[in-house]
Amino acid sequence: MTSGWVTLGTLGQLMLAGFQFMLVIVSASSLGAGPALGKLESAALNALIYVLPATSIVSAAIVLYLYWHGGSSTGYWWYAFPLVATVGYLVYVIGLGNRS
């Protein structure tokens, strides 16, 4: 692992965390303007405001830890975890938006 790629990836993850926070805020508020959400859906969206950006921060921390302890380049795969979580969130929100 090189310090340049770790730094660039960590900065990218921190920017992604801000994007994820805004994504959840905007999509949850637009869902709230439609038909009433159930208690479970509301609670899930409220929790995801913090959980989704936390995936980016945690993955950046894991890669930094691996870098400091001599990890191999396979540690870069941790940067994909928040992207998978974001796609999962988008699938969930689109499903909520298409409910009848």
Backbone as CSV, one residue per row, in Angstrom:
resi,resn,N_x,N_y,N_z,CA_x,CA_y,CA_z,C_x,C_y,C_z
1,MET,0.849,-1.167,0.000,0.000,0.000,0.000,0.900,1.236,0.000
2,THR,0.577,2.183,-0.855,1.368,3.405,-0.908,0.647,4.527,-0.178
3,SER,1.429,5.439,0.367,0.831,6.526,1.153,-0.030,7.442,0.292
4,GLY,0.335,7.621,-0.961,-0.452,8.475,-1.846,-1.852,7.938,-2.089
5,TRP,-1.939,6.643,-2.389,-3.249,6.041,-2.651,-4.088,5.950,-1.382
6,VAL,-3.444,5.696,-0.271,-4.188,5.638,0.993,-4.747,7.015,1.327
7,THR,-3.932,8.053,1.142,-4.391,9.421,1.411,-5.519,9.805,0.472
8,LEU,-5.338,9.531,-0.807,-6.368,9.866,-1.794,-7.659,9.086,-1.526
9,GLY,-7.532,7.815,-1.226,-8.717,7.003,-0.932,-9.428,7.447,0.335
10,THR,-8.669,7.817,1.356,-9.274,8.271,2.604,-10.005,9.595,2.404
11,LEU,-9.401,10.518,1.666,-10.089,11.781,1.372,-11.352,11.532,0.550
12,GLY,-11.270,10.610,-0.395,-12.455,10.253,-1.174,-13.560,9.661,-0.309
13,GLN,-13.175,8.835,0.662,-14.171,8.236,1.559,-14.830,9.302,2.432
14,LEU,-14.063,10.279,2.877,-14.637,11.350,3.691,-15.587,12.213,2.869
15,MET,-15.249,12.449,1.610,-16.170,13.186,0.739,-17.420,12.356,0.464
16,LEU,-17.244,11.054,0.284,-18.382,10.168,0.070,-19.306,10.171,1.286
17,ALA,-18.744,10.257,2.486,-19.567,10.291,3.695,-20.481,11.507,3.686
18,GLY,-19.961,12.653,3.278,-20.810,13.847,3.168,-21.897,13.674,2.126
19,PHE,-21.542,13.080,0.995,-22.535,12.817,-0.044,-23.614,11.860,0.453
20,GLN,-23.199,10.809,1.156,-24.170,9.839,1.671,-25.114,10.495,2.667
21,PHE,-24.589,11.356,3.526,-25.434,12.061,4.489,-26.486,12.887,3.758
22,MET,-26.049,13.650,2.754,-26.996,14.470,1.996,-27.979,13.616,1.213
23,LEU,-27.508,12.496,0.673,-28.377,11.593,-0.078,-29.508,11.078,0.797
24,VAL,-29.188,10.655,2.010,-30.221,10.125,2.904,-31.185,11.234,3.318
25,ILE,-30.667,12.419,3.631,-31.533,13.529,4.032,-32.531,13.865,2.924
26,VAL,-32.041,14.033,1.710,-32.907,14.432,0.595,-33.895,13.321,0.241
27,SER,-33.423,12.082,0.160,-34.327,11.003,-0.236,-35.345,10.695,0.854
28,ALA,-34.942,10.758,2.112,-35.887,10.492,3.203,-36.934,11.593,3.297
29,SER,-36.532,12.833,3.091,-37.519,13.908,3.153,-38.467,13.864,1.965
30,SER,-37.987,13.432,0.810,-38.896,13.310,-0.326,-39.863,12.150,-0.135
31,LEU,-39.416,11.077,0.528,-40.332,9.976,0.835,-41.354,10.408,1.874
32,GLY,-40.949,11.284,2.789,-41.873,11.760,3.817,-42.968,12.646,3.265
33,ALA,-42.761,13.217,2.081,-43.773,14.074,1.474,-44.874,13.258,0.807
34,GLY,-44.636,11.976,0.599,-45.618,11.109,-0.054,-46.536,10.466,0.966
35,PRO,-47.017,9.273,0.650,-47.861,8.540,1.603,-47.107,8.276,2.908
36,ALA,-47.866,8.174,3.966,-47.262,8.012,5.293,-46.397,6.751,5.361
37,LEU,-45.230,6.911,5.967,-44.333,5.775,6.172,-44.709,5.066,7.466
38,GLY,-44.448,3.788,7.532,-44.665,3.045,8.760,-43.591,3.392,9.783
39,LYS,-43.796,2.943,11.009,-42.830,3.236,12.067,-41.480,2.603,11.782
40,LEU,-41.480,1.389,11.246,-40.229,0.702,10.946,-39.456,1.422,9.842
41,GLU,-40.154,1.822,8.779,-39.487,2.530,7.689,-38.942,3.869,8.161
42,SER,-39.719,4.570,8.963,-39.261,5.857,9.498,-38.035,5.684,10.382
43,ALA,-38.072,4.678,11.239,-36.929,4.430,12.124,-35.693,4.028,11.327
44,ALA,-35.892,3.232,10.289,-34.759,2.811,9.456,-34.137,4.007,8.753
45,LEU,-34.955,4.883,8.189,-34.422,6.057,7.506,-33.720,6.999,8.486
46,ASN,-34.279,7.152,9.671,-33.630,7.997,10.682,-32.274,7.432,11.087
47,ALA,-32.174,6.122,11.221,-30.899,5.504,11.592,-29.904,5.581,10.440
48,LEU,-30.386,5.423,9.216,-29.493,5.426,8.056,-28.866,6.782,7.797
49,ILE,-29.436,7.851,8.368,-28.819,9.170,8.244,-27.399,9.134,8.799
50,TYR,-27.188,8.353,9.848,-25.868,8.277,10.479,-25.112,6.999,10.108
51,VAL,-25.833,5.919,9.877,-25.183,4.633,9.617,-24.510,4.619,8.244
52,LEU,-25.174,5.138,7.226,-24.599,5.092,5.882,-23.293,5.887,5.788
53,PRO,-23.229,7.135,6.269,-21.932,7.830,6.250,-20.890,7.164,7.145
54,ALA,-21.332,6.499,8.198,-20.385,5.818,9.088,-19.665,4.688,8.371
55,THR,-20.297,4.094,7.361,-19.620,3.036,6.612,-18.382,3.573,5.898
56,SER,-18.459,4.795,5.392,-17.304,5.402,4.734,-16.197,5.697,5.726
57,ILE,-16.559,6.232,6.871,-15.563,6.579,7.880,-14.893,5.325,8.427
58,VAL,-15.683,4.295,8.668,-15.123,3.048,9.194,-14.212,2.390,8.161
59,SER,-14.613,2.390,6.900,-13.761,1.761,5.887,-12.454,2.530,5.719
60,ALA,-12.499,3.854,5.791,-11.265,4.641,5.720,-10.376,4.337,6.918
61,ALA,-10.973,4.203,8.093,-10.197,3.880,9.298,-9.561,2.496,9.190
62,ILE,-10.280,1.547,8.624,-9.737,0.192,8.462,-8.544,0.205,7.509
63,VAL,-8.672,0.934,6.400,-7.565,0.996,5.446,-6.362,1.700,6.076
64,LEU,-6.598,2.770,6.831,-5.490,3.435,7.526,-4.823,2.495,8.520
65,TYR,-5.615,1.739,9.246,-5.056,0.772,10.193,-4.201,-0.269,9.461
66,LEU,-4.736,-0.786,8.359,-3.985,-1.775,7.589,-2.688,-1.182,7.042
67,TYR,-2.749,0.068,6.599,-1.550,0.722,6.076,-0.491,0.872,7.166
68,TRP,-0.904,1.317,8.340,0.039,1.522,9.439,0.633,0.220,9.954
69,HIS,-0.084,-0.881,9.737,0.402,-2.172,10.222,0.901,-3.072,9.094
70,GLY,1.272,-2.461,7.976,1.908,-3.213,6.901,0.987,-4.087,6.088
71,GLY,-0.253,-3.680,5.911,-1.200,-4.482,5.137,-0.857,-4.496,3.658
72,SER,-1.396,-5.469,2.962,-1.151,-5.590,1.522,-2.150,-4.733,0.741
73,SER,-1.985,-4.728,-0.550,-2.855,-3.917,-1.391,-4.290,-4.446,-1.444
74,THR,-4.528,-5.638,-0.947,-5.909,-6.142,-0.914,-6.751,-5.353,0.093
75,GLY,-6.109,-4.602,0.971,-6.837,-3.761,1.916,-7.625,-2.653,1.235
76,TYR,-7.237,-2.308,0.001,-7.980,-1.286,-0.739,-9.420,-1.704,-1.006
77,TRP,-9.702,-3.002,-0.960,-11.070,-3.472,-1.193,-12.038,-2.944,-0.146
78,TRP,-11.526,-2.529,1.010,-12.407,-1.955,2.025,-13.052,-0.665,1.537
79,TYR,-12.428,0.002,0.589,-13.023,1.216,0.032,-14.302,0.924,-0.740
80,ALA,-14.529,-0.297,-1.149,-15.744,-0.660,-1.891,-16.945,-0.865,-0.973
81,PHE,-16.710,-1.115,0.303,-17.812,-1.402,1.235,-18.853,-0.283,1.276
82,PRO,-18.473,1.007,1.398,-19.497,2.051,1.410,-20.236,2.188,0.086
83,LEU,-19.575,1.860,-1.002,-20.255,1.922,-2.297,-21.342,0.860,-2.387
84,VAL,-21.046,-0.326,-1.887,-22.051,-1.394,-1.857,-23.199,-1.002,-0.928
85,ALA,-22.878,-0.391,0.205,-23.916,0.057,1.146,-24.788,1.141,0.513
86,THR,-24.187,2.021,-0.261,-24.952,3.081,-0.926,-25.888,2.495,-1.973
87,VAL,-25.415,1.542,-2.740,-26.278,0.890,-3.731,-27.421,0.163,-3.025
88,GLY,-27.124,-0.515,-1.919,-28.174,-1.166,-1.138,-29.200,-0.175,-0.620
89,TYR,-28.728,0.983,-0.164,-29.648,2.024,0.306,-30.530,2.517,-0.839
90,LEU,-29.942,2.740,-2.005,-30.729,3.220,-3.138,-31.788,2.202,-3.554
91,VAL,-31.449,0.932,-3.520,-32.436,-0.110,-3.827,-33.573,-0.060,-2.809
92,TYR,-33.234,0.110,-1.521,-34.242,0.179,-0.458,-35.155,1.389,-0.652
93,VAL,-34.575,2.544,-0.951,-35.372,3.761,-1.099,-36.248,3.696,-2.349
94,ILE,-35.717,3.171,-3.414,-36.526,3.043,-4.629,-37.696,2.085,-4.378
95,GLY,-37.431,1.028,-3.617,-38.509,0.111,-3.247,-39.571,0.793,-2.388
96,LEU,-39.135,1.647,-1.453,-40.105,2.388,-0.641,-40.883,3.371,-1.490
97,GLY,-40.216,3.974,-2.454,-40.886,4.947,-3.321,-41.907,4.309,-4.241
98,ASN,-41.721,3.051,-4.570,-42.637,2.357,-5.487,-43.749,1.616,-4.763
99,ARG,-43.809,1.733,-3.451,-44.868,1.028,-2.722,-46.222,1.666,-3.043
100,SER,-47.253,0.886,-2.887,-48.584,1.424,-3.197,-49.373,1.718,-1.970
